[in-house]
Every structure is written in structure tokens, then in C-alpha cells.
Amino acid sequence: MKAWVVGGVLMLALSGCGEVRYLTQAAAGQLDLLVRARPVADVLADPATPAETRRKLALVQEVRTFAVNELGLPDRGAYRKYVDVGRPYVVWNVFRAPEFGLDLLTSCFPVAGCVGYRGYFREADARAYADTRRAAGEDVRVGGVTAYSTLGYLRDPVLSTMLAYPDPTLIRTVIHELAHPAVYVPGDTVYNESFATAVEEEGWRRWFSAHGTPELGEADRVARERAQAFEALLLGARAELQALYAQPLAPDELRTRKAAVLAALQERYAALKASWGGYAGYDGWFAAGVNNAALASVAAYATLVPEFETALGRVGGELPAFYELARRCGERPGEERVACLRGQRE
């Protein structure tokens, strides 16, 4: 998971009496991070800071400067401070989908609009909410998040959870999260995440061209090949289920066939893992449970990336013009946004 829009304090101020408990935990969790954050310069100068933490924080600062100066992403003060989160994930997102559907069910808030997940700073709270939705007959997925963006409303600190990434993933993550404030369409998770992913890809190419090493390139190549194969596996299963749910079958028959598709997905993953020599980096994803919500959450991050890459090509690779085009297309009604990116409705 690459972005969770909190804006907790702002959302709480704008909300009515509904959702107060949820928004309160979001605000409290966000404030806790901001209060405990220390200037990166102080952390780097502290002799008690582990050498690897110091190295990765320095890398984040280099990428941050590159993203602002070379990629033209807005400087909203993010990543100038660092906070040790003290847990493996900063938040836990809850994704929901119908039992026989592959569109994420949304929750709507001020500022962020309608988003296809809810984020909780305590895992127990996330799982408690997930249990209530599961009892209501929904497919539910709980996933830990290591990085997110508040869209520039707050000065996001570097999170200790981010530093667990290998260098290529860390570089990509910093670019991805810094891209979110550049273009954000309330209520359109697929548009927002696909835009940030497209900027991540282009930003990585430019970073690597300027600062890459053979070792960094090889590590990224292997990781990308695995990620693409994994994504193709999941999207294939999603397509099978989409075709299944379009059939006029009784619920019991749909459940039986759905279970068969998901079982086959597990088998195909085992074969893919074997082809990787036993690499187990995606085991945790499967261990969390595979269902409609899990498959829909993956699709949200990649669906429109080709359209954004086409749009970037249409403006000759000029990033400021690309950002402006993405903003302009994002202002169109939802059904016109893809055509706008393709140059069919400008």
C-alpha cells in the first residue's frame, strides 16, 4: 500500500456528529506522529542513530530534493522530520467489497472525498471494524500500511516503517507519496493512485539515469519483474471472477465457483514462487486472506497507469505540462477522465 490520506485533524473539524469515533482516532494518531517527529538533521547528527537509519534518511533527503527540483513536485514540507513509529505498520487499512462484486465499497469524508478504504492507527480497531462488515456479508481485507500522504495539508515525516524498504522501493515510495499533492481528485482512488504510480515510474527512470548504479538497477529489475508477475496473477483471477459474477447464477453456485477461482489462484502463486527459487516476499499478502476486497485493492493502484503514461508522452515528457493535463482531466466528470487522458476529450 502506498498512500493513505489522513488529514485527520482537518476532517474532524469539518465533520458532523457521524463518524466522530473514527475521525477522532485518525486525528489522535496523526497528532502523535507529528508531536514525536524530530528534524532529520538532528537524527543524522545523533551518535545514537544506527548507521543504516542514517544512510537511508540521507537517501530520502536526496530523493526529496530531486523530486522537488528535477521532477517539479510541490514542496509542502514533507520528509524534513523523522519519527520512529514503534510498530511494523503506521496504519492498518480496511478494504471492503460486495460478496459478488469487485468494486471497492467507499467511505466518504470532508476534504478526502470518498475513498475505498478506512485507515486505523491501531490494528485492533481495524480488525474490529472489519469484523462488523464481514458479519454484514461483505468481503473484507485488512492490510498494514508503511507510508501515506496527507496531500500537503500536514508536513508528513519520514516514517521508520518506510526505512525497512530496499533502496529502490524507498526511492520509488518517496516519489510516489510526494506526487499525491500535485494532483488529487476527491473520490477517485483509481485516478489518484494511478497518477502517483505513473509519476513514480517516470521519476525512478530519471533518478536512476542521474544517480543509478548497476547494483541498484539490478535490484529494481528483479523487484519489478516479480511485482509485475504477481500483479498479472491477481488481475487474471480478478478477470475470472468478474466474468463469473456477470452470470445469472444462484448465490450458492457463485460461492462454489468463486472458491474454486481463489483456490486456483493459490496454486498458481505456489508455482510462481517456485519459479522465483522460493522467494517468499508475497506470502504475507496471501496469508492475510484473498477475496474480492483484496483483488480490488490491487487493481486500484495500476488500472489507469497506461493512460497516464500515454498522456505524458503526448506532452513530450514535460512534467509540468503533464501535471497540468492530469489536473485538467481530473476536473472532468468521472466518465470523461480516461478519454481526456487519451486526448479524446480536451
C-alpha positions as CSV (number, residue, x, y, z in Angstrom):
1,M,0.0,0.0,0.0
2,K,1.5,3.3,-1.0
3,A,-0.9,6.1,0.2
4,W,-3.4,6.7,2.9
5,V,-5.0,10.1,3.1
6,V,-5.4,11.0,6.7
7,G,-6.0,14.8,7.1
8,G,-7.5,13.6,10.4
9,V,-7.5,16.9,12.3
10,L,-9.0,18.8,9.3
11,M,-11.6,16.1,8.7
12,L,-12.6,16.1,12.4
13,A,-13.1,19.9,12.4
14,L,-15.3,19.7,9.3
15,S,-17.4,16.6,10.3
16,G,-20.7,16.5,12.0
17,C,-21.6,14.0,14.7
18,G,-21.4,11.0,12.4
19,E,-18.1,9.1,12.2
20,V,-16.7,11.0,15.2
21,R,-15.1,8.0,16.8
22,Y,-13.3,7.0,13.6
23,L,-12.2,10.6,12.9
24,T,-11.0,11.1,16.5
25,Q,-8.7,8.1,16.3
26,A,-7.4,9.4,12.9
27,A,-6.7,12.8,14.4
28,A,-5.1,11.4,17.5
29,G,-2.9,9.0,15.6
30,Q,-1.7,11.7,13.2
31,L,-1.0,14.2,16.0
32,D,1.0,11.6,17.9
33,L,3.3,11.2,14.9
34,L,3.7,14.9,14.4
35,V,4.5,15.5,18.1
36,R,7.1,12.8,18.3
37,A,8.8,13.7,15.0
38,R,12.3,15.1,15.1
39,P,14.2,17.2,12.5
40,V,16.1,14.9,10.2
41,A,19.2,16.9,10.7
42,D,19.1,16.2,14.4
43,V,18.6,12.5,13.8
44,L,21.5,12.4,11.4
45,A,23.7,14.2,13.9
46,D,22.7,12.0,16.8
47,P,25.5,9.4,17.5
48,A,22.9,7.0,18.8
49,T,21.3,6.8,15.4
50,P,22.1,3.4,13.8
51,A,24.3,3.7,10.7
52,E,21.7,2.1,8.4
53,T,19.0,4.5,9.6
54,R,21.4,7.4,9.0
55,R,22.2,6.2,5.5
56,K,18.6,5.7,4.5
57,L,17.5,9.1,5.9
58,A,20.2,10.7,3.9
59,L,18.9,8.9,0.8
60,V,15.4,10.1,1.5
61,Q,16.7,13.7,1.6
62,E,18.5,13.3,-1.7
63,V,15.4,11.9,-3.3
64,R,13.2,14.6,-1.8
65,T,15.4,17.3,-3.2
66,F,15.4,15.6,-6.6
67,A,11.6,15.2,-6.6
68,V,11.1,18.9,-5.9
69,N,13.9,20.4,-8.1
70,E,14.0,17.9,-11.0
71,L,10.5,16.5,-11.1
72,G,8.8,19.7,-10.2
73,L,6.7,18.2,-7.4
74,P,5.2,20.6,-4.9
75,D,7.3,21.2,-1.7
76,R,4.8,21.1,1.1
77,G,7.4,20.5,3.8
78,A,7.2,16.7,3.8
79,Y,10.1,14.4,4.9
80,R,12.0,17.1,6.8
81,K,11.4,15.3,10.1
82,Y,11.6,11.7,11.1
83,V,9.5,9.6,13.6
84,D,10.2,6.1,14.9
85,V,6.7,4.6,14.6
86,G,7.5,1.8,17.1
87,R,5.4,-0.8,15.2
88,P,5.7,-2.7,11.9
89,Y,2.9,-0.6,10.2
90,V,1.9,3.0,10.7
91,V,-1.8,2.3,10.0
92,W,-4.0,-0.6,9.0
93,N,-6.3,-0.1,6.1
94,V,-9.7,-1.9,5.8
95,F,-10.9,-2.6,2.3
96,R,-14.4,-3.8,1.6
97,A,-16.2,-5.2,-1.4
98,P,-19.5,-7.0,-2.1
99,E,-19.6,-10.8,-1.8
100,F,-20.1,-11.0,-5.6
101,G,-18.6,-7.8,-6.8
102,L,-15.1,-6.3,-7.4
103,D,-15.7,-2.6,-6.8
104,L,-14.4,-1.3,-3.5
105,L,-17.1,0.0,-1.2
106,T,-16.3,3.6,-0.2
107,S,-16.3,5.7,2.9
108,C,-16.8,9.5,2.4
109,F,-15.2,12.3,4.3
110,P,-14.6,16.0,4.0
111,V,-11.5,17.0,2.0
112,A,-10.5,13.5,1.0
113,G,-13.9,12.7,-0.6
114,C,-15.0,9.1,-1.0
115,V,-12.1,6.6,-0.7
116,G,-12.1,2.9,-1.0
117,Y,-10.6,2.1,2.5
118,R,-10.6,3.2,6.1
119,G,-7.3,3.6,7.9
120,Y,-6.8,2.9,11.6
121,F,-3.8,3.6,13.8
122,R,-4.5,0.6,16.0
123,E,-4.7,-2.8,14.4
124,A,-7.3,-3.9,16.9
125,D,-9.6,-1.1,15.8
126,A,-9.1,-2.0,12.2
127,R,-10.0,-5.7,12.8
128,A,-13.0,-4.8,15.0
129,Y,-14.4,-2.7,12.2
130,A,-13.6,-5.4,9.7
131,D,-15.5,-8.0,11.8
132,T,-18.6,-5.8,11.7
133,R,-18.5,-5.5,7.9
134,R,-17.7,-9.2,7.5
135,A,-20.8,-10.0,9.6
136,A,-22.8,-7.9,7.3
137,G,-21.9,-10.2,4.4
138,E,-19.1,-8.2,2.8
139,D,-15.7,-9.4,1.7
140,V,-13.1,-7.6,3.9
141,R,-9.3,-7.2,3.7
142,V,-7.1,-5.7,6.5
143,G,-3.7,-4.6,5.3
144,G,-0.8,-2.9,7.1
145,V,0.5,0.4,5.6
146,T,4.1,1.6,5.8
147,A,3.7,5.0,4.1
148,Y,0.9,7.5,3.2
149,S,0.3,11.1,2.2
150,T,-1.8,13.8,3.8
151,L,-1.8,15.7,0.5
152,G,0.3,18.5,1.8
153,Y,-2.2,19.5,4.5
154,L,0.3,18.4,7.1
155,R,4.1,18.1,6.9
156,D,4.5,14.4,6.6
157,P,7.5,13.0,8.5
158,V,9.7,10.2,7.2
159,L,8.4,7.1,9.0
160,S,10.6,4.4,10.4
161,T,8.3,1.9,8.6
162,M,9.5,3.3,5.3
163,L,13.1,2.6,6.0
164,A,12.6,-1.1,6.0
165,Y,12.3,-0.9,2.2
166,P,15.2,-1.9,-0.1
167,D,16.7,1.2,-1.7
168,P,14.8,1.0,-5.0
169,T,11.5,0.7,-3.2
170,L,12.3,3.5,-0.8
171,I,13.2,5.8,-3.7
172,R,10.0,4.9,-5.5
173,T,7.9,5.4,-2.4
174,V,9.2,8.9,-1.7
175,I,8.5,10.0,-5.3
176,H,5.1,8.3,-5.2
177,E,4.0,10.0,-2.0
178,L,5.3,13.4,-3.0
179,A,3.3,13.1,-6.2
180,H,-0.1,13.0,-4.4
181,P,-0.3,16.7,-3.5
182,A,0.4,17.6,-7.2
183,V,-2.9,16.0,-8.4
184,Y,-5.7,14.8,-6.2
185,V,-9.3,14.2,-7.3
186,P,-11.6,13.7,-4.3
187,G,-13.5,10.4,-4.5
188,D,-11.4,8.8,-7.3
189,T,-8.9,6.5,-5.7
190,V,-8.0,4.8,-9.0
191,Y,-7.2,8.1,-10.7
192,N,-5.2,9.3,-7.8
193,E,-3.1,6.2,-7.3
194,S,-2.6,5.6,-11.0
195,F,-1.3,9.2,-11.4
196,A,1.1,8.8,-8.5
197,T,2.3,5.4,-9.8
198,A,3.0,6.9,-13.2
199,V,5.0,9.7,-11.7
200,E,6.8,7.1,-9.6
201,E,7.8,5.2,-12.7
202,E,9.0,8.3,-14.6
203,G,10.7,9.7,-11.5
204,W,12.5,6.5,-10.9
205,R,13.8,6.4,-14.5
206,R,15.1,10.0,-14.2
207,W,16.6,9.3,-10.8
208,F,18.4,6.2,-12.0
209,S,19.7,8.0,-15.1
210,A,21.3,10.6,-12.8
211,H,22.3,8.6,-9.8
212,G,21.9,4.9,-10.5
213,T,24.4,2.1,-10.1
214,P,24.4,-1.4,-11.6
215,E,23.6,-2.9,-8.3
216,L,20.6,-0.6,-7.8
217,G,19.4,-1.2,-11.3
218,E,19.6,-5.0,-10.9
219,A,17.8,-4.9,-7.5
220,D,15.0,-2.8,-9.1
221,R,14.8,-5.0,-12.2
222,V,14.3,-8.2,-10.1
223,A,11.7,-6.5,-7.8
224,R,9.8,-5.0,-10.8
225,E,9.7,-8.4,-12.6
226,R,8.3,-10.1,-9.5
227,A,5.8,-7.3,-8.9
228,Q,4.6,-7.4,-12.4
229,A,4.2,-11.2,-12.4
230,F,2.4,-11.0,-9.1
231,E,0.1,-8.3,-10.3
232,A,-0.7,-10.1,-13.5
233,L,-1.6,-13.2,-11.5
234,L,-4.0,-11.3,-9.3
235,L,-5.6,-9.3,-12.2
236,G,-6.1,-12.6,-14.1
237,A,-8.0,-14.0,-11.1
238,R,-10.0,-10.7,-10.9
239,A,-11.0,-11.0,-14.5
240,E,-12.2,-14.6,-14.0
241,L,-14.3,-13.5,-11.0
242,Q,-15.7,-10.5,-13.0
243,A,-16.9,-12.9,-15.7
244,L,-18.3,-15.2,-13.1
245,Y,-20.3,-12.5,-11.3
246,A,-21.8,-11.4,-14.6
247,Q,-23.6,-14.8,-14.9
248,P,-27.2,-15.3,-13.7
249,L,-26.3,-18.0,-11.1
250,A,-27.7,-18.8,-7.7
251,P,-25.7,-17.5,-4.7
252,D,-24.6,-21.0,-3.6
253,E,-23.3,-21.7,-7.1
254,L,-21.5,-18.4,-7.2
255,R,-19.9,-19.1,-3.9
256,T,-18.7,-22.6,-5.0
257,R,-17.2,-21.3,-8.3
258,K,-15.7,-18.2,-6.5
259,A,-13.9,-20.6,-4.0
260,A,-12.6,-22.6,-7.0
261,V,-11.1,-19.5,-8.7
262,L,-9.4,-18.4,-5.4
263,A,-8.1,-21.9,-4.8
264,A,-6.6,-22.0,-8.3
265,L,-5.0,-18.6,-7.6
266,Q,-3.3,-20.0,-4.6
267,E,-1.9,-22.9,-6.7
268,R,-0.7,-20.5,-9.4
269,Y,1.1,-18.4,-6.8
270,A,2.8,-21.5,-5.5
271,A,4.1,-22.3,-9.0
272,L,5.2,-18.6,-9.5
273,K,7.0,-18.7,-6.1
274,A,8.8,-21.9,-7.1
275,S,9.9,-20.2,-10.4
276,W,11.5,-17.5,-8.2
277,G,13.6,-20.0,-6.3
278,G,11.3,-19.9,-3.3
279,Y,11.3,-16.1,-2.8
280,A,8.6,-15.5,-0.2
281,G,8.1,-11.8,-0.3
282,Y,4.4,-12.1,-1.2
283,D,3.5,-14.8,1.2
284,G,2.2,-12.2,3.7
285,W,-0.2,-10.9,1.1
286,F,-1.8,-14.3,0.7
287,A,-1.7,-15.0,4.4
288,A,-4.0,-12.1,5.0
289,G,-6.7,-13.8,3.0
290,V,-7.6,-13.5,-0.7
291,N,-11.1,-12.3,-1.6
292,N,-12.9,-9.6,-3.7
293,A,-11.7,-6.8,-1.5
294,A,-8.0,-7.9,-1.7
295,L,-8.2,-8.2,-5.5
296,A,-10.0,-4.9,-5.9
297,S,-7.4,-3.1,-3.7
298,V,-4.6,-4.2,-6.1
299,A,-6.4,-3.1,-9.2
300,A,-6.9,0.4,-7.8
301,Y,-3.2,1.2,-8.0
302,A,-2.5,0.2,-11.6
303,T,-5.7,0.5,-13.7
304,L,-5.0,3.8,-15.3
305,V,-1.2,3.9,-15.4
306,P,-1.1,3.2,-19.2
307,E,-3.4,6.2,-19.8
308,F,-1.2,8.5,-17.7
309,E,1.9,7.3,-19.5
310,T,0.2,8.0,-22.8
311,A,-0.7,11.5,-21.6
312,L,3.0,12.1,-20.5
313,G,4.1,11.1,-24.0
314,R,1.6,13.4,-25.6
315,V,3.2,16.4,-23.9
316,G,6.7,15.3,-24.9
317,G,7.7,14.1,-21.4
318,E,7.4,17.6,-20.0
319,L,6.4,17.0,-16.4
320,P,4.8,20.5,-15.6
321,A,2.6,20.1,-18.7
322,F,1.8,16.6,-17.7
323,Y,0.7,17.6,-14.2
324,E,-1.5,20.4,-15.6
325,L,-3.1,17.9,-18.1
326,A,-3.7,15.4,-15.2
327,R,-5.3,18.2,-13.1
328,R,-7.4,19.4,-16.0
329,C,-8.6,15.8,-16.9
330,G,-9.3,15.2,-13.2
331,E,-11.8,18.2,-13.2
332,R,-13.9,16.4,-15.8
333,P,-16.9,14.2,-14.9
334,G,-15.7,10.7,-13.9
335,E,-16.7,9.1,-17.2
336,E,-14.8,11.6,-19.2
337,R,-11.4,11.4,-17.4
338,V,-9.9,8.5,-19.2
339,A,-10.9,9.9,-22.6
340,C,-9.3,13.2,-21.6
341,L,-6.0,11.5,-20.7
342,R,-6.1,9.8,-24.1
343,G,-6.6,13.1,-25.9
344,Q,-10.1,12.3,-27.0
345,R,-11.9,15.0,-24.9
346,E,-9.8,18.0,-24.1
